[in-house]
Amino acid sequence: MSGMQGVGERSAGIVPMQPVPGRLPVGEQWSYEVDWSGIRLLADVDQGTLCLRTLEGDDVTARFPEFAGLADVVADGLFDGEAVLLDAGQPSSLALFDRLRRADPRKARSLARERPAIFMVYDVLRLYGVPLTERPLDERRATLGRLSLDEVGRIQVSPVYDDGVALLAGVREQGLPGVMARRRDTAYDAEAPQDWVRVVAGVDGTVTAATADLAVAVRPEPPPAGAEVSALAPPLPGLSTPPDPSSGSSTGSSTKRGRHSREEDEAPGLW
């Protein structure tokens, strides 16, 4: 990795984790999410000001003005996720790279109105001054679920599934790139890439050998072009509704909040 040692002064020393390619790991210790093949971003909100950086450390805040609402919900936090743009109902890397080329803030605002991106969030690394990287993934996801980020128009928390085999079958049938598998009990540690596995969906009619005994029919239609936020992560056939992250085990209050302030969450129950 070429190197991002931190998003800003508040996040100095935090090195982003990166998934390793591999076969689908199976077991209760793993949770599963869709691989959206977007542009990976760390979103750092400090004193109500949002800064977006790529893994290479480039500041791309001006390129995605539609994500500014994140700072209205959380005044101090560091989030890991990816920007996603749809083309004919499917995630488009080309559309995202075209957006990154637009350095003019006025052009970026125009593109955000015409074809807004979505920030798919799957981790929180700091909240109101409290570092969360040492907390286990399940605890961090529980904290993320209580922040009501989905109330922001272009922000969505990536759904989590328990059945990785069925999810991989579903994303292949829907034409999505694959699945991310993450160990539930592990800290956010860039030196432990084996805890985060990227599984590419098969294209030959067989997802993986692990699906041989899978008795589930999955033939969903791809989402329509220009789909809104809620259409990006629909329940996939053969899968139960994604579990509510806020129902996970965590310390502190589990009361769901809308808008947050430092005073409201001086000692939040964190990941």
PyMOL commands that set and color helices and strands:
alter all, ss='L'
color gray80, all
select helices_A, chain A and resi 9-11+61-63+65-67+70-73+93-100+105-114+137-145+149-151+164-173+193-195+209-211+229-232+245-247
alter helices_A, ss='H'
color red, helices_A
select strands_A, chain A and resi 20-21+30-35+39-46+49-54+77-84+86-87+90-91+118-127+130-131+155-157+178-183+196-200
alter strands_A, ss='S'
color yellow, strands_A
deselect
rebuild
show_as cartoon
